[in-house]
C-alpha cells in the first residue's frame, strides 16, 4: 500500500497550497507526434490574502492538479482546480476507476465521461456526509479538463468554479447549451401533443454553449465532451475569485494575446486581485498550439 501511494505521488503533480504568498508553475509542452496538437499549461494561485482590505475572510487555499498518463497509444492529460474540501478526491477516484483500469481506445471517450461524472458526484456526496448538510455540498466547487491525444476533450465543473473554452476568440461555458437543448426538447413535446419528459440528463451535456456572464448559482455537476479542432485555442479552469469579478468573455479577451500559458494564468489571477475579488483566486490555463502544415 505504501509503495502504491508513492507511485501515485510521482504520477501526478498535486499542489496543496497554503504556505507562501503565491505559487506558480512554468508551463510545459508535451512531446507529441507531428499530427497531434501540442498541449501546454500554466497555473497561478493567490494564497496569502491577509494584506487585502475590506474584511476579506481567509479560507483554505484551492488544490491544483496536473497529471499525465499514457494508456497504450493514447496520451491523457488531467487538469483540475478544486476547493479545499474536495482536495484531490476527484483525482484519486479517476486514478482508481479510469487510469488504472486502462480502457480500450474505442471506449475511452465514453469511459472518461462516465468516470468524471461519478468522481464529481462522489466528491460532492463526501462533503455532504462530512459536513452534515446540503448547504455545504451546495457551496463546493471544482473545474476539470481531460485531454486525450490533443484531439478529444472532457470538461466538468460544479458550484461557482468554471471551465471555459476559447474557440476562435469566443468564450464558451459548459451547461448553457445543455439547458437550451432541454428547453427546446420540452417545447417540442408540448407542441406535438406528447407528454414524455425530454431525454436530457441533468448531470451531463453533449457540448458547450456560448458566454454566460452571470450563470445561476448551482451545485449541479455538468460534464461535456468536445473534439479539439482548429478553432480551439485554450481552456480556463478557475475558481470563484476569478468569475465573481469578470465575465467569461472578459477573461478570454484579457489573455488571448498571451502566448505563454503560465503568463496567461498569472495575468488572470493578478487582474482578479486588482479588482478586489473576495473569493479564492486560482486559475489554470491550457493552450492548444495548433500546427500549420505546409
DAGI-V240139 format. One record per pair of residues at least 12 apart in sequence whose ideal C-beta (glycine too) atoms are under 10 Angstrom apart, sorted by the first residue. I is the first residue (numbers start at 1). J is the second residue. Records with the same first field share a line. If there is no record, write none. Layout:
I->J  J
//
This chain:
4->100
8->67  88  91  92  95  96  99  100
11->67  68  69  91  95  99
12->65  66  67  68  69  78  80  88  91  92  94  95  99
13->25  28  43  64  65  66  67  68
14->63  64  65  66  67  80  87  88  91  92
15->43  45  61  62  63  64  65  66  81  88  282
16->60  61  62  63  64  65  84  87  88
17->43  45  46  47  60  61  62  63  64  84  282
18->45  47  48  60  61  62  63  84
19->47  48  61
20->45  47  48
21->45  46  47  48  49  50  51
22->44  45  46  47  48  266  269  270  273  281
23->43  44  45  46  47  61  64  282
24->42  43  44  45  262  263  265  266  269
25->41  42  43  44  45  64  66  261  262  265  284
26->40  41  42  260  261  262
27->39  40  41  42  43  259  260  261  262  263  264  265  285  286  287
28->40  41  42  66  68  261  262
29->41  261  287  289
30->68  75  77  147  150  289
31->75
32->75  149  150  289  291
33->73  75  149  150
34->291  293
35->149  150  151  291  293
36->75  149  150  151  228  291
37->147  149  150  151  228  229  230  232  287  288  289  290  291
38->150  287  288  289  290  291
39->68  75  77  79  147  149  150  228  234  235  261  286  287  288  289
40->234  259  260  261  262  285  286  287  288  289
41->66  77  79  145  147  234  235  237  261  262  264  265  284  285  286  287
42->66  258  260  261  262  263  264  265  266  283  284  285  286  287
43->62  64  65  66  79  81  237  238  261  262  264  265  266  268  269  282  283  284  285  286
44->64  238  262  263  264  265  266  267  268  269  270  272  281  282  283  284  285
45->61  62  63  64  81  239  241  265  269  280  281  282  283  284
46->61  62  239  241  266  269  270  272  273  277  280  281  282  283
47->60  61  62  280  281  282
48->61
49->61  241  273  277  278  279  280  281
52->273  276  277  278
53->276
54->276  278
55->278
56->276  277  278  279
57->278  279
58->280
59->83  84  85  240  241  278  279  280
60->83  84  85  87  280
61->83  84  239  280  281  282
62->80  81  82  83  84  86  87  141  142  161  238  239  240  241  279  280  281  282  283  284
63->80  81  82  83  84  85  86  87  88  89  90  91  142  282
64->79  80  81  82  88  237  239  265  282  283  284
65->78  79  80  81  82  87  88  90  91  92  94  142  144  237  284
66->78  79  80  91  284  286
67->79  80  88  91  94  95  99  146
68->147
69->94  95  98  99  100  102  146  148
70->99  102
71->98  99  100  101  102  103  104  105  108  148
72->102  103  104  105  108
73->105  149
74->102  103  104  105  108  148  149  151  152
75->147  148  149  150  151
76->94  98  99  108  112  146  147  148  149  152  154
77->145  146  147  148  149  150  153  286
78->90  91  94  95  98  99  112  116  144  145  146  147  154
79->143  144  145  146  147  155  163  235  237  284  285  286
80->94  116  119  142  143  144  145  146  156  157  161  163  237  284
81->141  142  143  144  145  157  161  162  163  236  237  238  239  242  280  282  283  284
82->120  123  140  141  142  143  144  158  159  161  237  239  282
83->127  139  140  141  142  159  160  161  239  240  279  280  282
84->140  280
85->123  124  126  127  130  131  136  137  139  140  141  142
86->119  120  123  124  126  127  140  141  142  158  159  161
87->123  126  142
88->123
89->119  120  122  123  124  126  127  142
90->115  116  118  119  120  122  123  124  142  144  156
91->119  123  144
92->119  122  123
93->115  116  118  119  120  121  122  123  126
94->112  115  116  118  119  144  146
95->115  119
96->115  119
97->111  114  115  118  119  122
98->111  112  114  115  116  118  119  146
99->112  115
101->115
103->115
105->148  149
108->146  148  149  152  154
109->146  148  152  153  154  225  227
110->225
111->154
112->146  148  152  153  154  223  225
113->146  154  155  156  204  206  223  224  225
114->154  204  223
115->146  154  223
116->144  145  146  154  155  156  204  221  223  224  225
117->154  156  201  203  204  221  222  223
118->203  221  223
119->142  144  156  221  223
120->140  142  144  156  157  158  203  220  221  222  223
121->158  203  221  223
123->137  140  142  158  221
124->136  137  138  140  142  158  159  219  220  221
125->137
126->140
127->139  140  219
128->140  219
134->219
135->219
136->219
137->158  159  219
138->158  159  217  218  219  220
139->159  160  217  219  240
140->158  159  160  161  219
141->157  158  159  160  161  162  219  238  239  240  243  279  280
142->156  157  158  159  161  163  221  237  239
143->155  156  157  158  159  160  161  162  163  164  174  222  235  236  237  238  239  243  282  283  284
144->156  157  158  161  163  223  237  284
145->157  163  165  226  235  236  237  284  286
146->225
147->228  235  286  288
148->228
149->228
150->228  232  288  289  290  291
151->227  228  229  288
152->225  226  227  228
153->165  208  224  225  226  227  228  232  235  286  288
154->223  224  225  226
155->172  173  174  175  205  207  208  222  223  224  225  226  235  237
156->174  203  204  221  222  223  224  237
157->173  174  175  220  221  222  223  224  237  238
158->175  203  218  219  220  221  222  223
159->217  218  219  220  221  239  240
160->215  217  218  219  238  239  240  241  242  243  244  279  280
161->237  238  239  240  241  242  243  279  280  282
162->174  175  212  215  222  236  237  238  239  240  242  243  248  251
163->175  208  222  223  224  235  236  237  238  284  286
164->208  211  212  234  235  236  237  238  242  243  247  248  249  251  252
165->208  224  226  228  231  232  233  234  235  236  248  252  286  288
166->231  232  233  234  235  236  248  249  251  252  253  255  256  285  287  288
167->208  210  226  228  229  230  231  232  233  234  252
168->229  230  231  232  233
169->231  233  249  252  253  256
170->210  211  231  233  248  249  252
171->208  210  211  212  213  236  247  248  249  250  251  252  253  256
172->207  208  209  210  211  212  224  226  232  235  248  249  252
173->208  209  210  211  212  213  215  222  224  236  243  248  249
174->204  205  207  208  209  212  222  223  224  225  226
175->205  208  209  212  215  216  218  220  222  223  224
176->205  207  208  209  210  211  212  215  222  248
177->205  206  207  208  209  210  212  224
178->200  201  202  203  204  205  206  207  208  209  220  222  223  224
179->200  202  205  209  212  215  216  222
180->205  209  210
181->198  200  205  206  207  209
182->197  198  199  200  201  202  205
183->198  200
184->198  200
185->197  198  199  200
186->198  200
201->223
202->220  221  222
203->220  221  222  223
204->221  222  223  224  225
205->222  223  224  225
206->223  224  225  226
207->224  225  226  227
208->222  224  225  226
209->224
210->248  249
211->247  248  249  250  251  252
212->247  248  249
213->243  246  247  248  249  250
214->243  247  248
215->243  248
228->288  290
229->288  290
230->288  290  291  292
231->288  290
232->286  288  290
233->252  256  286  287  288  289  290
234->252  255  256  258  261  264  285  286  287  288  289
235->261  284  285  286  287  288
236->248  251  252  254  255  264  265  268  283  284  285  286
237->265  282  283  284  285  286
238->251  265  268  269  272  280  281  282  283  284  285
239->269  272  277  279  280  281  282  283  284
240->272  277  278  279  280  281  282
241->269  272  273  275  277  278  279  280  281  282  283
242->268  269  271  272  275  277  279  280  281  282  283
243->272  277  279  283
244->272  275  277  278  279  281
245->271  272  273  274  275  276  277  278  279  281
246->268  271  272  275  277
250->268  271
251->264  267  268  271  272  283  285
252->268
254->267  268  271
255->267  268  271  283  285  287
258->285  287
259->287  289
260->285  287
261->284  285  286  287  289
262->285  287
263->285
264->283  285  286  287
265->282  283  284  285  286
266->283  285
267->283  285
268->281  282  283  284  285
269->281  282  283
271->283
//
